[in-house]
Amino acid sequence: ALLLVVAEEREALDSLEDRVHRILLAGTVLALALVLLLTTWSIRRALAPLDAFGRAVAELPLDGSARPQPGDDLPNELAPVAGKLAATLERLLGALDRERRFSRDLAHELRTPLAEARLLADLAARQPGAAGGHLVQLGAALADMAGIVDGLLYLARIEAGSERPQPEPLDLAALLAVQAERCRAPAAARGLGWELHTEPCWVLADAALLERLLAILCDNAVQHAPAGDRLLAYCACDPPSLWLDNAAPQLAAEDLPRLDERFFHRAAGSHDAHAGLGLALARALADALGLQLAFTLDAGRLRVTLGGFAPLPADAPSA
């Protein structure tokens, strides 16, 4: 038998193998570290707009001086969430603003009637013989306060969206004629005449809200037109619209943008029998109904125009 033995030195091969293992391990660790760094950087870079949006929301003042950003610069996955949050904050800030405005207006407008009511009650207590007259005046002052509170509460409900329109087919001309007839007696008591021009005009609108809006416009014309004036009311169907016209010698062109402001009075510091909430309510109702309410002044006559009605579809019944 023949035994052949071959031997070779492995020190160099083992050293090379160890070096390759160390290089592979170091490369793997370096690659993992690089991936982690790049991932962290990418996530931070992608979420930087969200962090900025969060800081802007956290620093948002609650006094209504600023509004939340819509978050349009966020990634597509986060933009809808930021948009919903901004819309929610917008509604919250709007509610806070309405609450502050309601409290401010209520405190401001009730201060004078309350002082008058306290004075009348004190006079009635001191002068029992004349208590009847004082009590009548006291009742009128309390009625004014109740009107202010009711008007502000209804305006707050309209602005908060509590009164939602329920559109239905209705004849705009018939609704205007009803309101004009309702105001005919108060107008006659002030020496005012009504001139009504209408044609049948069917539209889609909320009957209750539109009826109250027309009642406010008619009442405003009767209350503010000078004695002996002739009130004009028109209803047209192409396009569906209506307008009321009355003399307004006290108004100037610069007053038109302020007519629908709360508690607006032509004379500074004026506190007549009108609270100044009528046209503000009319504006809120028109906005709720999606209508356009406009004021124009021509040759001393005020025209209040109401347009933007949705016409009745051709296949819808008109009665």
C-alpha positions in Angstrom: 0.0 0.0 0.0 1.1 3.5 -0.8 0.2 6.5 1.4 0.5 9.9 -0.1 0.4 12.9 2.2 0.1 16.5 0.8 0.4 19.5 3.2 -0.1 23.2 2.6 0.3 26.3 4.8 -3.1 28.0 5.7 -2.0 31.0 7.6 -2.4 33.4 4.6 -5.7 31.9 3.6 -7.1 32.1 7.2 -5.9 35.7 7.5 -7.7 36.5 4.2 -10.9 34.8 5.3 -10.9 36.8 8.6 -10.3 40.0 6.8 -13.2 39.3 4.4 -15.4 38.6 7.4 -14.5 41.8 9.1 -15.0 43.8 6.0 -18.5 42.2 5.5 -19.5 42.9 9.1 -18.3 46.5 9.0 -20.0 47.1 5.7 -23.3 45.6 7.0 -23.1 47.8 10.2 -22.2 50.9 8.1 -25.1 50.2 5.7 -27.6 49.7 8.6 -26.4 52.9 10.2 -26.6 54.8 6.9 -30.1 53.5 6.3 -31.2 54.5 9.8 -29.8 58.0 9.4 -31.4 58.4 6.0 -34.7 57.1 7.2 -34.7 59.4 10.2 -33.7 62.4 8.1 -36.4 61.6 5.5 -39.1 61.2 8.1 -38.2 64.4 9.9 -38.1 66.2 6.6 -41.4 64.9 5.6 -43.0 65.7 8.9 -41.5 69.1 9.2 -44.6 70.8 7.8 -46.7 68.9 10.2 -44.6 70.0 13.1 -44.9 73.6 11.8 -48.6 73.2 11.5 -48.8 71.8 15.1 -46.8 74.7 16.4 -49.0 77.2 14.5 -52.1 75.5 16.0 -50.7 75.5 19.5 -49.8 79.2 19.2 -53.1 80.2 17.6 -54.7 83.1 19.6 -58.2 82.6 20.7 -59.2 86.2 20.3 -60.1 85.7 16.6 -57.1 87.8 15.3 -55.7 84.9 13.3 -57.1 81.8 11.6 -55.5 78.3 11.3 -53.6 77.5 8.1 -55.3 74.9 5.8 -52.1 72.7 5.6 -51.9 72.6 1.8 -48.1 72.2 2.0 -48.3 68.9 3.9 -47.9 65.5 2.2 -50.9 64.1 0.4 -51.5 61.6 3.2 -51.6 64.3 5.9 -53.2 67.2 4.1 -56.8 65.9 4.5 -56.2 65.4 8.3 -54.8 68.9 8.6 -57.6 70.3 6.6 -60.3 68.7 8.8 -58.5 70.0 11.9 -58.2 73.5 10.5 -61.9 73.5 9.6 -62.8 72.2 13.1 -60.7 75.0 14.7 -62.3 77.5 12.3 -65.8 76.5 13.5 -64.7 76.6 17.1 -63.2 80.1 16.7 -66.3 81.2 14.9 -68.5 79.9 17.8 -66.3 81.7 20.3 -66.5 84.9 18.3 -70.3 84.7 18.1 -70.5 84.1 21.8 -68.3 87.1 22.6 -70.2 89.3 20.1 -73.5 88.2 21.5 -72.4 89.0 25.1 -70.9 92.3 24.1 -74.0 93.4 22.1 -76.4 92.2 24.8 -74.5 94.1 27.5 -74.2 97.2 25.4 -77.8 97.4 24.2 -79.5 96.4 27.4 -77.6 98.9 29.5 -79.8 101.9 28.7 -83.2 100.1 28.8 -82.3 98.6 32.1 -81.4 101.9 33.5 -84.7 103.3 32.3 -86.6 100.4 33.8 -85.0 100.9 37.2 -85.7 104.6 37.1 -89.4 104.0 36.2 -89.8 101.4 38.9 -88.2 103.8 41.4 -90.6 106.6 40.3 -93.6 104.3 40.6 -92.6 103.4 44.1 -92.1 107.0 45.1 -95.2 108.4 43.4 -98.0 105.9 44.0 -100.6 108.2 42.4 -98.7 108.3 39.1 -97.7 104.6 39.1 -100.0 103.7 36.3 -98.2 105.9 33.7 -94.8 104.8 34.9 -95.9 101.2 34.7 -97.0 101.7 31.1 -93.6 103.2 30.2 -91.9 100.4 32.2 -93.8 97.8 30.1 -92.7 99.5 26.9 -89.1 99.4 28.1 -89.3 95.8 29.0 -90.9 95.0 25.6 -87.9 96.7 23.9 -85.5 94.6 26.0 -87.4 91.5 25.1 -87.2 92.4 21.4 -83.5 93.0 21.6 -82.9 89.6 23.3 -85.2 87.7 20.9 -83.5 89.4 17.9 -80.0 88.6 19.2 -80.9 85.0 20.0 -82.4 84.4 16.6 -79.5 86.0 14.9 -77.1 83.8 16.9 -79.1 80.7 15.8 -79.0 81.8 12.2 -75.2 82.5 12.2 -74.5 79.2 14.1 -76.4 77.3 11.3 -79.1 76.0 13.7 -81.8 77.2 11.2 -81.2 75.0 8.2 -83.2 75.8 5.0 -85.7 73.2 3.8 -86.3 74.1 0.1 -89.8 73.6 -1.3 -91.7 75.0 -4.2 -93.4 78.3 -3.4 -94.8 81.3 -5.2 -92.6 84.3 -4.5 -95.2 86.8 -5.6 -97.9 85.4 -3.3 -95.5 85.4 -0.3 -94.6 89.1 -1.0 -98.3 90.0 -1.3 -99.1 88.3 2.0 -96.4 90.4 3.8 -97.4 93.6 2.1 -101.1 93.0 3.1 -99.9 92.3 6.7 -98.2 95.7 6.8 -100.9 97.6 5.1 -102.7 98.7 8.3 -99.4 99.9 10.1 -98.5 101.7 6.9 -101.9 103.4 6.7 -101.5 104.5 10.3 -98.4 106.4 9.3 -100.0 107.8 6.1 -98.1 105.4 3.9 -99.5 103.7 0.8 -98.5 100.4 -0.8 -98.0 99.9 -4.5 -97.5 96.3 -5.3 -96.5 94.9 -8.7 -96.1 91.1 -8.9 -96.3 88.3 -11.4 -96.4 84.6 -10.5 -92.9 83.4 -9.8 -92.3 79.9 -8.5 -88.9 79.2 -6.8 -87.3 76.7 -4.5 -86.7 78.2 -1.0 -87.5 77.6 2.6 -90.9 79.1 3.2 -90.5 79.9 6.9 -87.1 81.6 6.6 -88.1 83.5 3.4 -91.4 84.6 5.0 -89.5 86.0 8.0 -87.0 87.7 5.7 -89.8 89.4 3.7 -91.5 90.4 6.9 -88.4 92.1 8.1 -87.9 94.0 4.8 -91.5 95.1 4.7 -91.5 96.2 8.4 -88.2 98.1 7.8 -89.8 100.0 4.9 -92.9 100.9 6.9 -90.9 101.9 10.0 -88.3 104.1 8.3 -90.2 105.6 5.4 -91.3 109.3 6.1 -95.0 109.9 6.6 -96.9 110.3 3.4 -94.5 108.3 1.3 -95.6 105.6 -1.2 -94.0 102.2 -0.7 -93.3 100.2 -3.8 -92.8 96.5 -4.0 -92.0 94.5 -7.2 -91.6 90.8 -8.0 -90.2 89.7 -11.3 -89.7 86.2 -12.7 -86.9 86.6 -15.3 -84.7 86.2 -13.3 -86.6 85.5 -10.1 -86.1 88.5 -7.8 -88.0 91.1 -5.8 -87.3 94.6 -4.5 -88.8 97.2 -2.2 -88.5 100.9 -2.7 -89.2 103.7 -0.1 -88.0 107.2 0.5 -85.0 107.5 2.8 -84.1 111.2 3.1 -81.9 110.6 6.1 -79.6 108.1 4.3 -76.4 108.9 2.4 -74.5 106.8 -0.1 -71.8 106.1 2.5 -74.4 104.6 4.8 -75.3 101.8 2.5 -72.4 99.4 3.4 -73.4 99.7 7.1 -77.1 99.3 6.8 -77.0 95.6 7.7 -74.7 96.1 10.7 -76.0 95.4 14.1 -77.5 98.4 15.9 -76.8 100.7 13.1 -78.4 104.1 13.5 -78.1 107.0 11.0 -77.5 109.6 13.8 -74.5 108.9 16.0 -75.7 108.0 19.5 -79.3 107.6 18.4 -81.5 105.4 20.5 -84.9 105.5 18.9 -87.7 102.8 19.1 -85.8 100.6 16.6 -83.0 98.3 18.0 -81.2 98.2 14.6 -81.3 94.5 14.3 -83.8 94.1 11.5 -81.5 94.4 8.5 -78.7 92.4 10.3 -81.3 89.6 10.7 -82.2 90.1 7.0 -78.6 89.7 5.9 -78.1 86.6 8.1 -81.4 85.0 6.7 -80.4 85.9 3.1 -76.9 84.2 3.6 -78.6 81.2 5.1 -80.9 80.9 2.1 -78.1 81.5 -0.4 -79.7 84.8 -1.6 -78.1 88.1 -2.5 -79.3 91.1 -0.5 -78.3 94.5 -2.0 -79.0 98.2 -1.1 -79.0 101.1 -3.5 -79.8 104.7 -3.1 -81.2 106.8 -6.0 -82.6 110.3 -5.7 -83.2 109.9 -2.0 -85.1 106.6 -2.3 -83.7 103.3 -0.9 -84.1 100.2 -2.9 -83.6 96.8 -1.2 -83.1 94.0 -3.8 -83.4 90.3 -3.1 -82.1 87.9 -5.8 -80.3 84.7 -6.4 -83.4 82.5 -6.1 -83.2 78.9 -7.3 -85.8 78.6 -10.1 -88.3 75.7 -10.0 -87.2 72.7 -12.2 -89.3 72.2 -15.3 -90.5 68.8 -14.1 -91.5 70.0 -10.6 -95.1 70.7 -9.7 -95.8 74.4 -9.1 -98.7 73.9 -6.7 
